[in-house]
């Protein structure tokens, strides 16, 4: 099994689903990833109260440096 990072578009989709008040399962099914992937993504970026995809993408680029 190969590891693939979520794309920026997928992170924006997660944000949209969460703003629409869906659980973590709904965006996971829509993106074709495990709900644990969505859970890890949210946990990794929980420093802010709400999930902001633009901030998350910038932060992930900084962590890669």
C-alpha positions as CSV (number, residue, x, y, z in Angstrom):
1,X,0.0,0.0,0.0
2,X,1.5,3.4,-1.0
3,X,1.0,6.5,1.0
4,X,-0.5,9.5,-0.8
5,X,-1.0,13.0,0.7
6,X,-4.3,14.8,0.5
7,X,-4.3,17.4,-2.3
8,X,-5.2,21.0,-1.7
9,X,-8.5,20.4,-3.5
10,X,-9.3,17.5,-1.1
11,X,-8.5,19.7,1.9
12,X,-11.0,22.3,0.5
13,X,-13.6,19.6,0.1
14,X,-13.1,18.5,3.7
15,X,-13.5,22.1,4.8
16,X,-16.8,22.4,2.9
17,X,-18.2,19.2,4.3
18,X,-17.3,20.3,7.9
19,X,-18.9,23.7,7.4
20,X,-22.0,21.9,6.2
21,X,-21.9,20.1,9.6
22,X,-21.3,16.6,8.2
23,X,-19.4,14.0,10.2
24,X,-15.9,12.8,9.2
25,X,-17.3,9.8,7.4
26,X,-19.1,11.8,4.7
27,X,-16.0,13.6,3.3
28,X,-14.0,10.4,3.6
29,X,-16.5,8.5,1.4
30,X,-16.7,11.4,-1.1
31,X,-12.9,11.6,-1.4
32,X,-12.4,7.9,-1.5
33,X,-10.1,7.8,1.6
34,X,-10.4,6.2,5.0
35,X,-12.2,8.2,7.7
36,X,-9.1,7.8,9.8
37,X,-7.2,9.8,7.1
38,X,-9.7,12.6,7.6
39,X,-9.4,12.2,11.3
40,X,-5.6,12.5,11.2
41,X,-5.9,15.5,9.0
42,X,-8.2,17.3,11.4
43,X,-6.1,16.3,14.4
44,X,-2.8,17.4,12.8
45,X,-4.3,20.8,12.1
46,X,-6.4,21.3,15.3
47,X,-4.4,24.4,16.4
48,X,-7.2,26.5,15.1
49,X,-10.8,26.1,16.3
50,X,-12.2,25.5,12.8
51,X,-10.6,23.7,9.9
52,X,-9.4,26.3,7.3
53,X,-8.0,24.6,4.2
54,X,-6.0,27.7,3.0
55,X,-4.2,27.9,6.4
56,X,-3.7,24.1,6.4
57,X,-2.1,24.1,3.0
58,X,0.3,26.9,4.0
59,X,1.2,25.2,7.2
60,X,1.8,21.8,5.5
61,X,4.2,23.5,3.1
62,X,6.1,25.1,6.1
63,X,6.3,21.7,7.8
64,X,7.9,20.1,4.7
65,X,10.7,22.7,4.7
